[in-house]
């Protein structure tokens, strides 16, 4: 009976549950705003490196 009481009062797993809940909330938020995130990343990459078509045109050799 004492072992059951100790198990019930143990709180070591609480941190793990909290981390899993935070991760679940972040994943849900990312899924909700997926299109906005993809658009933002695409625009940022294009500003930094230019269009993907420009890169493809410069890397293919001309015959």
C-alpha positions as CSV (number, residue, x, y, z in Angstrom):
1,X,0.0,0.0,0.0
2,X,2.9,2.3,0.8
3,X,4.3,1.8,-2.8
4,X,1.0,2.9,-4.3
5,X,1.0,6.1,-2.2
6,X,4.6,6.9,-3.2
7,X,3.7,6.4,-6.9
8,X,0.7,8.6,-6.7
9,X,2.7,11.4,-5.0
10,X,5.7,11.2,-7.4
11,X,5.9,14.3,-9.6
12,X,9.0,13.4,-11.8
13,X,6.9,12.9,-15.0
14,X,5.2,16.3,-14.8
15,X,8.0,18.1,-16.7
16,X,7.7,15.5,-19.5
17,X,3.9,16.0,-19.8
18,X,4.4,19.8,-19.9
19,X,6.9,19.6,-22.7
20,X,4.7,17.3,-24.7
21,X,1.7,19.7,-24.3
22,X,3.8,22.7,-25.4
23,X,5.1,20.7,-28.5
24,X,1.5,19.7,-29.3
25,X,0.3,23.3,-29.2
26,X,3.2,24.5,-31.4
27,X,2.5,21.8,-33.9
28,X,-1.2,22.8,-34.0
29,X,-0.3,26.5,-34.5
30,X,2.2,25.5,-37.3
31,X,-0.5,23.5,-39.1
32,X,-3.0,26.3,-38.8
33,X,-0.6,28.9,-40.2
34,X,1.2,26.6,-42.6
35,X,0.4,28.6,-45.7
36,X,1.5,31.9,-44.1
37,X,4.8,30.3,-42.9
38,X,5.6,28.8,-46.3
39,X,4.9,32.1,-48.1
40,X,7.1,34.0,-45.6
41,X,10.0,31.5,-46.0
42,X,9.6,31.5,-49.8
43,X,9.7,35.3,-50.0
44,X,12.7,35.5,-47.6
45,X,14.7,32.9,-49.6
46,X,13.8,34.7,-52.9
47,X,15.0,38.0,-51.4
48,X,18.3,36.4,-50.3
49,X,19.1,34.2,-53.2
50,X,16.9,35.3,-56.1
51,X,14.3,33.3,-57.9
52,X,14.8,29.5,-58.3
53,X,14.4,29.9,-62.0
54,X,17.3,32.3,-62.1
55,X,19.5,29.9,-60.3
56,X,18.4,27.0,-62.6
57,X,19.2,29.1,-65.7
58,X,22.7,29.9,-64.6
59,X,23.6,26.4,-63.6
60,X,22.6,24.6,-66.7
61,X,25.2,24.7,-69.5
62,X,24.2,26.2,-72.8
63,X,25.0,24.0,-75.8
